[in-house]
Amino acid sequence: MKLYEYMAKGVLASYGVPVPAGRVADSPEAAAGAAGEFGPVAVKAQVLVGGRGKAGGIRLAETPEQAREAAAAILGMNLKGYTVEKVYVEQKLAIERELYLSIAIDAAAKKPLVIASAHGGMNIEDVPEKDIVRQHIPIRWGLMPFHTRELARRLGLTGDLARQFGDMVLKLFTVFRRTDAELVEVNPLAVCRDAAAPGGLRLVAADARLNVDDDALFRHPDLPRTVEASPVERRVRELGLAYVELEGDIAVMANGAGITMATLDVLQHYGGRPMNFLDAGGGAAAEPMAKALEVLVSTGPKVIFVNIFGGITRCDEVARAILAARDAVGIPMPLVVRLVGTNEEEGVRLLADQGIQAFRSMDEAARRAVSLAGGPAATGVGGGGAGGFHAGDAAGGSGAGGRW
Amino acid sequence: MAIIVDEKAKVLVQGITGNQGSFHTRQMLDYGTRVVAGVSPGKGGEQVHGVPVYDTVQAAVDSHGANASVLFVPAPFAKDAAFEAIDAGLETVVIVTEHVPVHDAMAIMAFAAERGATVIGPNTYGICSPGKAKLGIPPNVIFQPGVVGVVARSGTLSYEIVNAISEKGLGQTTVVGMGGDRVVGLTFIDVLKRFERDEATQAVVLVGEIGGTAEEEAAEFIKTMTKPVVAYIAGRSAPPGKRMGHAGAIIERGRGTFDSKVQALEAAGARVAEMPWQVADLVAAALGT
């Protein structure tokens, strides 16, 4: 779960990380009010995607009136598919230079990884490798102060700035561990002129990202929640199934993330355009599958393609789900079903009794779906060819039917 | 021969009294796996399909001398259960549980490394050495003893491929599901090394997917292997930045793309199947059968 910048900064501030003064606003008036309090401000779109600055989602304002105009321009703006509903109005900083600091999970090393650079403010991917400093953190002892001194040394930080940096890293690591974060990123980490600070310089988290592990949310009732999903995605996810919207016209349901992805790949290979990723899971029950199919019908695809290799999922359950969905809402568009695996015979029979012929071969089922959607890849299965169907099984080859 | 588990596996099931634990204990017993005991706190003294249940792993080990465990414990308790198994000295710990917090997974792997235990998962279908033992949840019917080692990140997709290898009459030495999560116990390289050493394994199938860099790292090792490797990578059509179910199945920041994986594998001498059903054919061709 990604948090909005203002939420992330709220969490960071609660752990003692210095952040600029700021306030969330959902109207131009509220933005003007905040600017009246803070003086010169930055008005920043609150969206869950990066790159908002380049897309016009950040504007500077010297006066409340300018802040009002900036907010009016940004609110309602479409940024990479997300509508901006809130802006964060933040006191402008006197930035001397910009650093980069993040803590992420290095999956290969199975450890947290601190990444820092003296060149902040840009995408870390664009920073030359020689300017990036990395430090793995052993999970058993956690981050130690010596780690931070070494990081500061490698970044060329000295004096009180090095001390402030070490303090910042320790606090961010505490946030990382305590919130079950997948990523804590401060970019830019701003070095600001501040007469009141020792050495005249102060480190401030000018921007912040905090991504929390979805699987750990159960133990963080105190953290704010965000939803990064379309209405359809929410409906299917509420059934406990994984769903991602895509831009095609063939609706897909399969069981297991790997085979669902492979199904999309095969459809695309034959020139089809998958409309969604719907993983009904390794052992989905009939009822959520039926409900998910109903949602697919409601999205109005040209074709629905159900691709099941039943292991834990039983083919008869899948057949019942398909029939239940058809009874409940009707399935007006063509339906292509590929059904193989546990209880295959019963599932195939249940469907055949209701006039639905299931395929055995994924290849031919996929080509059929693409051809029904009007795609270019009708080769070999035109004319309703029975070759790939269970009944004929002639073109399926390898005499596979017998193994089940 | 086989890798990681064989007919000597004496298996505990943690969470044996739950729905999943009980169902799959039956399946594992049917497959011929020696499930010697179950563990469910507060349920000690009960039996599940004739398997005695204990309150703690230590109690089960003391009575039965187990060397492996399969976890069907709910995600919030998976870390505790895995630590319990590792602390009791079990050599192989299979964590079937999905949705284990990633910070818990990191802790489990650190403890396992300290004790020399092999962790498979989390979010795995498990491991099967056909004809010897199955630890986990894949359907019994897809396996056949044979000569192909299979290692995969995802479940149902590897069932599809394993099944096709069985239908070709090649069969498998061992099928390993590493788990779909980002932080899992085994890497492709850990498994490939074992297959390379295993005398019975003549060819290896690697089933990967987009996201992360595990396949690219595996390619470095494949360069040094003497046995043929056939790979399939899922997710060619996935748009960047979209999470497709698994924690792993996501392309971020230009890393772990389909093209980079296929290029790395092919450069290392692996044959990459374009479609899942072509894997078995490529293996047969590589073995000259």
Chai-1 contact restraints between the chains, C-beta under 6 A:
chainA,res_idxA,chainB,res_idxB,connection_type,confidence,min_distance_angstrom,max_distance_angstrom,comment,restraint_id
A,A107,B,R182,contact,1.0,0.0,6.0,A-B,restraint_1
A,A107,B,V183,contact,1.0,0.0,6.0,A-B,restraint_2
A,A107,B,G212,contact,1.0,0.0,6.0,A-B,restraint_3
A,K110,B,M106,contact,1.0,0.0,6.0,A-B,restraint_4
A,K110,B,M109,contact,1.0,0.0,6.0,A-B,restraint_5
A,K110,B,V183,contact,1.0,0.0,6.0,A-B,restraint_6
A,E125,B,R253,contact,1.0,0.0,6.0,A-B,restraint_7
A,I139,B,M106,contact,1.0,0.0,6.0,A-B,restraint_8
A,I139,B,A107,contact,1.0,0.0,6.0,A-B,restraint_9
A,I139,B,A110,contact,1.0,0.0,6.0,A-B,restraint_10
A,R140,B,A110,contact,1.0,0.0,6.0,A-B,restraint_11
A,D180,B,P101,contact,1.0,0.0,6.0,A-B,restraint_12
A,D180,B,H103,contact,1.0,0.0,6.0,A-B,restraint_13
A,D213,B,P101,contact,1.0,0.0,6.0,A-B,restraint_14
A,D213,B,V102,contact,1.0,0.0,6.0,A-B,restraint_15
A,D215,B,H99,contact,1.0,0.0,6.0,A-B,restraint_16
A,D215,B,P101,contact,1.0,0.0,6.0,A-B,restraint_17
A,A216,B,P101,contact,1.0,0.0,6.0,A-B,restraint_18
A,A242,B,G245,contact,1.0,0.0,6.0,A-B,restraint_19
A,V244,B,K242,contact,1.0,0.0,6.0,A-B,restraint_20
A,N255,B,T156,contact,1.0,0.0,6.0,A-B,restraint_21
A,G256,B,G155,contact,1.0,0.0,6.0,A-B,restraint_22
A,G256,B,T156,contact,1.0,0.0,6.0,A-B,restraint_23
A,A257,B,S154,contact,1.0,0.0,6.0,A-B,restraint_24
A,A257,B,M244,contact,1.0,0.0,6.0,A-B,restraint_25
A,A257,B,G245,contact,1.0,0.0,6.0,A-B,restraint_26
A,A257,B,H246,contact,1.0,0.0,6.0,A-B,restraint_27
A,A257,B,A249,contact,1.0,0.0,6.0,A-B,restraint_28
A,G258,B,S154,contact,1.0,0.0,6.0,A-B,restraint_29
A,G258,B,L157,contact,1.0,0.0,6.0,A-B,restraint_30
A,G258,B,E209,contact,1.0,0.0,6.0,A-B,restraint_31
A,G258,B,A234,contact,1.0,0.0,6.0,A-B,restraint_32
A,I259,B,T156,contact,1.0,0.0,6.0,A-B,restraint_33
A,I259,B,L157,contact,1.0,0.0,6.0,A-B,restraint_34
A,M261,B,A234,contact,1.0,0.0,6.0,A-B,restraint_35
A,M261,B,G235,contact,1.0,0.0,6.0,A-B,restraint_36
A,M261,B,M244,contact,1.0,0.0,6.0,A-B,restraint_37
A,A262,B,L157,contact,1.0,0.0,6.0,A-B,restraint_38
A,A262,B,A234,contact,1.0,0.0,6.0,A-B,restraint_39
A,A262,B,P276,contact,1.0,0.0,6.0,A-B,restraint_40
A,L264,B,S237,contact,1.0,0.0,6.0,A-B,restraint_41
A,D265,B,R236,contact,1.0,0.0,6.0,A-B,restraint_42
A,D265,B,S237,contact,1.0,0.0,6.0,A-B,restraint_43
A,Q268,B,S237,contact,1.0,0.0,6.0,A-B,restraint_44
A,F277,B,M244,contact,1.0,0.0,6.0,A-B,restraint_45
A,D279,B,G245,contact,1.0,0.0,6.0,A-B,restraint_46
A,G282,B,G155,contact,1.0,0.0,6.0,A-B,restraint_47
A,F309,B,T156,contact,1.0,0.0,6.0,A-B,restraint_48
A,F309,B,Y159,contact,1.0,0.0,6.0,A-B,restraint_49
A,F309,B,E160,contact,1.0,0.0,6.0,A-B,restraint_50
A,G311,B,P138,contact,1.0,0.0,6.0,A-B,restraint_51
A,G311,B,P139,contact,1.0,0.0,6.0,A-B,restraint_52
A,G311,B,Y159,contact,1.0,0.0,6.0,A-B,restraint_53
A,T342,B,P139,contact,1.0,0.0,6.0,A-B,restraint_54
A,D363,B,W277,contact,1.0,0.0,6.0,A-B,restraint_55
A,S398,B,E167,contact,1.0,0.0,6.0,A-B,restraint_56
A,A400,B,E167,contact,1.0,0.0,6.0,A-B,restraint_57
